[in-house]
Amino acid sequence: MAGRALTKQSTLMCPHGGTVDVTAVGTSDIDGGKVLAQTDVSTVSGCSFQLPTTPPTPSPCVIVVWSTAEPLGLVNGIPALSDSSVGQCFAATGLLQGTVQVSVTQSKAQIG
């Protein structure tokens, strides 16, 4: 699995249009943005997903758990994230609600 490195400037969204924000703790930098690592804290804001109940029940994505990363590209010894990494979005209840969508990332560095 190889892909373009995800950085703090990458545009990441939950499947319902919420914004994924990653708190990057590493020091590696590509094109002005810190490279993201698998264990960085990833939160979601602005997700409008609702369970199809009567009436609909709000169930927004709130956190992302990265299940795959680039073992050959490391950030402070931790596998780096790339546009081929898989991030799973979860509601506050622990319900899996889909995967992270990467719409924009840098084009200068590929890892893996």
MDTraj code that builds the backbone (N, CA, C; nanometers):
import mdtraj as md
import numpy as np

residues = "MET ALA GLY ARG ALA LEU THR LYS GLN SER THR LEU MET CYS PRO HIS GLY GLY THR VAL ASP VAL THR ALA VAL GLY THR SER ASP ILE ASP GLY GLY LYS VAL LEU ALA GLN THR ASP VAL SER THR VAL SER GLY CYS SER PHE GLN LEU PRO THR THR PRO PRO THR PRO SER PRO CYS VAL ILE VAL VAL TRP SER THR ALA GLU PRO LEU GLY LEU VAL ASN GLY ILE PRO ALA LEU SER ASP SER SER VAL GLY GLN CYS PHE ALA ALA THR GLY LEU LEU GLN GLY THR VAL GLN VAL SER VAL THR GLN SER LYS ALA GLN ILE GLY".split()
xyz = np.array([
    [0.0857, -0.1164, 0.0000],
    [0.0000, 0.0000, 0.0000],
    [0.0905, 0.1228, 0.0000],
    [0.0834, 0.1998, -0.1029],
    [0.1622, 0.3229, -0.1098],
    [0.0701, 0.4367, -0.1488],
    [0.1037, 0.5541, -0.1027],
    [0.0204, 0.6686, -0.1367],
    [0.0881, 0.7985, -0.1028],
    [0.0213, 0.9076, -0.1334],
    [0.0723, 1.0407, -0.1022],
    [0.0510, 1.0683, 0.0460],
    [0.1530, 1.1222, 0.1114],
    [0.1467, 1.1482, 0.2548],
    [0.0345, 1.2461, 0.2877],
    [-0.0398, 1.2156, 0.3942],
    [-0.1398, 1.3096, 0.4448],
    [-0.0711, 1.4054, 0.5400],
    [-0.1066, 1.5326, 0.5290],
    [-0.0505, 1.6343, 0.6171],
    [-0.1641, 1.7110, 0.6828],
    [-0.1265, 1.7996, 0.7721],
    [-0.2247, 1.8837, 0.8414],
    [-0.3056, 1.9671, 0.7417],
    [-0.2525, 1.9921, 0.6214],
    [-0.3237, 2.0689, 0.5201],
    [-0.4156, 1.9829, 0.4328],
    [-0.4132, 1.8516, 0.4492],
    [-0.5003, 1.7637, 0.3702],
    [-0.6455, 1.7885, 0.4074],
    [-0.7346, 1.7693, 0.3108],
    [-0.8783, 1.7832, 0.3364],
    [-0.9367, 1.6446, 0.3560],
    [-0.9845, 1.6191, 0.4779],
    [-1.0398, 1.4895, 0.5156],
    [-1.1825, 1.5108, 0.5654],
    [-1.2744, 1.4212, 0.5236],
    [-1.4144, 1.4342, 0.5644],
    [-1.4713, 1.2985, 0.6004],
    [-1.5723, 1.2999, 0.6876],
    [-1.6468, 1.1774, 0.7148],
    [-1.7381, 1.1544, 0.5930],
    [-1.8012, 1.0371, 0.5810],
    [-1.8847, 1.0115, 0.4642],
    [-2.0098, 1.0994, 0.4555],
    [-2.0376, 1.1765, 0.5615],
    [-2.1575, 1.2604, 0.5638],
    [-2.1238, 1.4083, 0.5501],
    [-1.9981, 1.4390, 0.5176],
    [-1.9576, 1.5767, 0.4949],
    [-1.8982, 1.6489, 0.6130],
    [-1.8831, 1.5804, 0.7269],
    [-1.8194, 1.6425, 0.8427],
    [-1.6698, 1.6572, 0.8210],
    [-1.6091, 1.7532, 0.8862],
    [-1.4667, 1.7812, 0.8724],
    [-1.3861, 1.7008, 0.9732],
    [-1.2830, 1.6312, 0.9241],
    [-1.1928, 1.5565, 1.0110],
    [-1.0736, 1.6462, 1.0424],
    [-1.0465, 1.6663, 1.1713],
    [-0.9325, 1.7451, 1.2158],
    [-0.8384, 1.6525, 1.2908],
    [-0.7128, 1.6532, 1.2497],
    [-0.6139, 1.5655, 1.3121],
    [-0.5132, 1.6504, 1.3890],
    [-0.4910, 1.6141, 1.5141],
    [-0.3898, 1.6809, 1.5957],
    [-0.2576, 1.6105, 1.5714],
    [-0.1742, 1.6693, 1.4854],
    [-0.0466, 1.6091, 1.4474],
    [0.0568, 1.6337, 1.5568],
    [0.1186, 1.5263, 1.6062],
    [0.2188, 1.5412, 1.7106],
    [0.3610, 1.5254, 1.6568],
    [0.3732, 1.4801, 1.5341],
    [0.5057, 1.4604, 1.4755],
    [0.5713, 1.5911, 1.4351],
    [0.6978, 1.5798, 1.3987],
    [0.7735, 1.6975, 1.3587],
    [0.8068, 1.6975, 1.2100],
    [0.7748, 1.5889, 1.1390],
    [0.8027, 1.5830, 0.9954],
    [0.7101, 1.6783, 0.9216],
    [0.7653, 1.7460, 0.8211],
    [0.6916, 1.8490, 0.7498],
    [0.7079, 1.8287, 0.5998],
    [0.5969, 1.8370, 0.5256],
    [0.6003, 1.8324, 0.3792],
    [0.5182, 1.9495, 0.3282],
    [0.5792, 2.0311, 0.2478],
    [0.5098, 2.1415, 0.1821],
    [0.4318, 2.2290, 0.2812],
    [0.4918, 2.2550, 0.3965],
    [0.4305, 2.3434, 0.4941],
    [0.3311, 2.2796, 0.5885],
    [0.3157, 2.1476, 0.5838],
    [0.2202, 2.0807, 0.6728],
    [0.2829, 1.9620, 0.7434],
    [0.2499, 1.9457, 0.8710],
    [0.3000, 1.8310, 0.9473],
    [0.2410, 1.7021, 0.8908],
    [0.3252, 1.5989, 0.8776],
    [0.2805, 1.4686, 0.8299],
    [0.2015, 1.4008, 0.9412],
    [0.0897, 1.3394, 0.9044],
    [0.0015, 1.2752, 1.0016],
    [0.0446, 1.1312, 1.0277],
    [0.0289, 1.0876, 1.1529],
    [0.0645, 0.9519, 1.1938],
    [-0.0601, 0.8768, 1.2396],
    [-0.0523, 0.7450, 1.2370],
    [-0.1665, 0.6589, 1.2685],
    [-0.2238, 0.6836, 1.4071],
    [-0.1423, 0.7197, 1.5038],
    [-0.1922, 0.7369, 1.6401],
    [-0.2300, 0.8811, 1.6742],
    [-0.2181, 0.9736, 1.5784],
    [-0.2627, 1.1110, 1.6033],
    [-0.4129, 1.1114, 1.6314],
    [-0.4569, 1.1998, 1.7182],
    [-0.5989, 1.2086, 1.7534],
    [-0.6754, 1.2745, 1.6382],
    [-0.7783, 1.2053, 1.5901],
    [-0.8587, 1.2541, 1.4781],
    [-1.0041, 1.2689, 1.5223],
    [-1.0549, 1.3910, 1.5151],
    [-1.1932, 1.4173, 1.5545],
    [-1.2729, 1.4696, 1.4356],
    [-1.4055, 1.4588, 1.4458],
    [-1.4948, 1.5020, 1.3385],
    [-1.5879, 1.6099, 1.3923],
    [-1.6083, 1.7140, 1.3123],
    [-1.7059, 1.8171, 1.3476],
    [-1.7948, 1.8437, 1.2266],
    [-1.9162, 1.8836, 1.2528],
    [-2.0081, 1.9193, 1.1454],
    [-2.0751, 1.8036, 1.0738],
    [-2.0690, 1.6829, 1.1298],
    [-2.1377, 1.5683, 1.0678],
    [-2.2868, 1.5787, 1.0985],
    [-2.3684, 1.5641, 0.9954],
    [-2.5135, 1.5778, 1.0140],
    [-2.5885, 1.4445, 1.0055],
    [-2.5148, 1.3323, 1.0150],
    [-2.5794, 1.2019, 0.9996],
    [-2.6862, 1.1781, 1.1068],
    [-2.7975, 1.1186, 1.0634],
    [-2.9054, 1.0805, 1.1537],
    [-2.9449, 0.9362, 1.1262],
    [-2.9731, 0.8617, 1.2310],
    [-3.0228, 0.7248, 1.2155],
    [-3.1648, 0.7314, 1.1598],
    [-3.1977, 0.6397, 1.0705],
    [-3.3303, 0.6424, 1.0070],
    [-3.4395, 0.5857, 1.0972],
    [-3.4593, 0.6489, 1.2101],
    [-3.5650, 0.6086, 1.3031],
    [-3.6788, 0.7088, 1.2922],
    [-3.7868, 0.6831, 1.3625],
    [-3.8979, 0.7780, 1.3633],
    [-3.9151, 0.8305, 1.5042],
    [-3.8883, 0.9553, 1.5301],
    [-3.8255, 1.0519, 1.4401],
    [-3.6771, 1.0208, 1.4235],
    [-3.6111, 1.0795, 1.3216],
    [-3.4680, 1.0553, 1.3023],
    [-3.3877, 1.0921, 1.4269],
    [-3.2874, 1.0103, 1.4561],
    [-3.2035, 1.0305, 1.5738],
    [-3.0651, 1.0773, 1.5310],
    [-3.0213, 1.1950, 1.5766],
    [-2.8862, 1.2402, 1.5423],
    [-2.7815, 1.1389, 1.5871],
    [-2.6883, 1.1085, 1.4985],
    [-2.5801, 1.0155, 1.5285],
    [-2.4548, 1.0595, 1.4526],
    [-2.4042, 1.1782, 1.4834],
    [-2.2907, 1.2299, 1.4064],
    [-2.1611, 1.1529, 1.4306],
    [-2.0764, 1.1491, 1.3288],
    [-1.9412, 1.0964, 1.3454],
    [-1.8670, 1.1926, 1.4378],
    [-1.7904, 1.1396, 1.5328],
    [-1.7176, 1.2262, 1.6255],
    [-1.5689, 1.1939, 1.6341],
    [-1.5312, 1.0720, 1.5976],
    [-1.3904, 1.0322, 1.6096],
    [-1.3530, 0.9387, 1.4958],
    [-1.2240, 0.9379, 1.4622],
    [-1.1721, 0.8498, 1.3574],
    [-1.0644, 0.7612, 1.4173],
    [-1.0705, 0.6321, 1.3831],
    [-0.9663, 0.5370, 1.4197],
    [-0.9038, 0.4901, 1.2890],
    [-0.7735, 0.5102, 1.2757],
    [-0.7025, 0.4724, 1.1530],
    [-0.6623, 0.3258, 1.1636],
    [-0.7201, 0.2401, 1.0782],
    [-0.6937, 0.0965, 1.0848],
    [-0.5757, 0.0545, 0.9982],
    [-0.5398, 0.1356, 0.8993],
    [-0.4213, 0.1050, 0.8182],
    [-0.3401, 0.2321, 0.7982],
    [-0.2092, 0.2129, 0.7877],
    [-0.1170, 0.3242, 0.7653],
    [0.0008, 0.2702, 0.6847],
    [0.1039, 0.3502, 0.6689],
    [0.2209, 0.3129, 0.5892],
    [0.3345, 0.2666, 0.6803],
    [0.3562, 0.1359, 0.6939],
    [0.4591, 0.0864, 0.7857],
    [0.6012, 0.1246, 0.7451],
    [0.6214, 0.1587, 0.6184],
    [0.7557, 0.1966, 0.5730],
    [0.7807, 0.3468, 0.5833],
    [0.6757, 0.4246, 0.6027],
    [0.6898, 0.5686, 0.6214],
    [0.6584, 0.5993, 0.7660],
    [0.7565, 0.6449, 0.8411],
    [0.7367, 0.6640, 0.9845],
    [0.7433, 0.8116, 1.0242],
    [0.6613, 0.8469, 1.1230],
    [0.6625, 0.9788, 1.1853],
    [0.6904, 0.9543, 1.3329],
    [0.8079, 0.9945, 1.3784],
    [0.8485, 0.9676, 1.5174],
    [0.8337, 0.8200, 1.5528],
    [0.8656, 0.7318, 1.4582],
    [0.8592, 0.5876, 1.4813],
    [0.7216, 0.5261, 1.4666],
    [0.6215, 0.6061, 1.4279],
    [0.4832, 0.5589, 1.4135],
    [0.4472, 0.5600, 1.2651],
    [0.3759, 0.4569, 1.2148],
    [0.3385, 0.4559, 1.0737],
    [0.2641, 0.5830, 1.0320],
    [0.3058, 0.6386, 0.9182],
    [0.2455, 0.7613, 0.8658],
    [0.1159, 0.7301, 0.7920],
    [0.0312, 0.8319, 0.7787],
    [-0.0928, 0.8181, 0.7030],
    [-0.0712, 0.8647, 0.5591],
    [-0.1380, 0.7975, 0.4665],
    [-0.1337, 0.8370, 0.3262],
    [-0.2759, 0.8378, 0.2720],
    [-0.2904, 0.8806, 0.1479],
    [-0.4241, 0.8836, 0.0896],
    [-0.4804, 0.7443, 0.0640],
    [-0.4004, 0.6390, 0.0871],
    [-0.4535, 0.5025, 0.0781],
    [-0.4760, 0.4403, 0.2163],
    [-0.4510, 0.5167, 0.3224],
    [-0.4803, 0.4689, 0.4584],
    [-0.6315, 0.4634, 0.4790],
    [-0.6751, 0.3786, 0.5711],
    [-0.8175, 0.3653, 0.5995],
    [-0.8461, 0.4184, 0.7389],
    [-0.9318, 0.5199, 0.7444],
    [-0.9773, 0.5754, 0.8707],
    [-1.1241, 0.5447, 0.8877],
    [-1.1612, 0.4860, 1.0005],
    [-1.2996, 0.4498, 1.0262],
    [-1.3636, 0.5528, 1.1189],
    [-1.4803, 0.6045, 1.0774],
    [-1.5517, 0.7070, 1.1540],
    [-1.6516, 0.6406, 1.2486],
    [-1.6536, 0.6901, 1.3732],
    [-1.7431, 0.6358, 1.4745],
    [-1.8271, 0.7456, 1.5377],
    [-1.9491, 0.7090, 1.5767],
    [-2.0365, 0.7974, 1.6547],
    [-1.9941, 0.7889, 1.8004],
    [-2.0462, 0.8787, 1.8832],
    [-2.0157, 0.8770, 2.0269],
    [-2.0595, 0.7459, 2.0922],
    [-2.1572, 0.6774, 2.0334],
    [-2.2062, 0.5500, 2.0863],
    [-2.1149, 0.4336, 2.0510],
    [-2.0127, 0.4584, 1.9659],
    [-1.9238, 0.3523, 1.9213],
    [-1.9671, 0.2878, 1.7915],
    [-2.0764, 0.3360, 1.7333],
    [-2.1279, 0.2824, 1.6078],
    [-2.0383, 0.3225, 1.4910],
    [-1.9893, 0.2224, 1.4144],
    [-1.9105, 0.2487, 1.2944],
    [-2.0029, 0.3074, 1.1886],
    [-1.9609, 0.4207, 1.1285],
    [-2.0498, 0.4915, 1.0360],
    [-1.9911, 0.5126, 0.8974],
    [-1.8739, 0.4570, 0.8703],
    [-1.8146, 0.4694, 0.7375],
    [-1.6678, 0.5056, 0.7452],
    [-1.6088, 0.5324, 0.6290],
    [-1.4663, 0.5610, 0.6226],
    [-1.4385, 0.7052, 0.5824],
    [-1.3211, 0.7507, 0.6226],
    [-1.2769, 0.8862, 0.5899],
    [-1.2601, 0.9008, 0.4391],
    [-1.3010, 1.0151, 0.3887],
    [-1.2841, 1.0493, 0.2478],
    [-1.1724, 1.1528, 0.2378],
    [-1.0714, 1.1249, 0.1547],
    [-0.9617, 1.2188, 0.1330],
    [-0.9905, 1.2911, 0.0025],
    [-1.0093, 1.4230, 0.0089],
    [-1.0382, 1.4955, -0.1145],
    [-0.9223, 1.5798, -0.1633],
    [-0.8324, 1.6213, -0.0744],
    [-0.7160, 1.7004, -0.1150],
    [-0.5982, 1.6606, -0.0269],
    [-0.4826, 1.6403, -0.0900],
    [-0.3593, 1.6206, -0.0144],
    [-0.2439, 1.6752, -0.0963],
    [-0.1273, 1.6746, -0.0375],
    [-0.0097, 1.7274, -0.1062],
    [0.0327, 1.6319, -0.2172],
    [0.1109, 1.6806, -0.3124],
    [0.1532, 1.5970, -0.4249],
    [0.3049, 1.5832, -0.4337],
    [0.3771, 1.6307, -0.3332],
    [0.5237, 1.6279, -0.3396],
    [0.5877, 1.4996, -0.2887],
    [0.5209, 1.4275, -0.1989],
    [0.5848, 1.3111, -0.1380],
    [0.4914, 1.1914, -0.1343],
    [0.5455, 1.0783, -0.1810],
    [0.4721, 0.9529, -0.1720],
    [0.5471, 0.8650, -0.0736],
    [0.4716, 0.7887, 0.0059],
    [0.5341, 0.7006, 0.1045],
    [0.4863, 0.5577, 0.0847],
    [0.5609, 0.4644, 0.1375],
    [0.5210, 0.3240, 0.1334],
    [0.5891, 0.2458, 0.0281],
])
top = md.Topology()
chain = top.add_chain()
for i, resn in enumerate(residues, 1):
    res = top.add_residue(resn, chain, resSeq=i)
    for name in ("N", "CA", "C"):
        top.add_atom(name, md.element.get_by_symbol(name[0]), res)
traj = md.Trajectory(xyz[None], top)
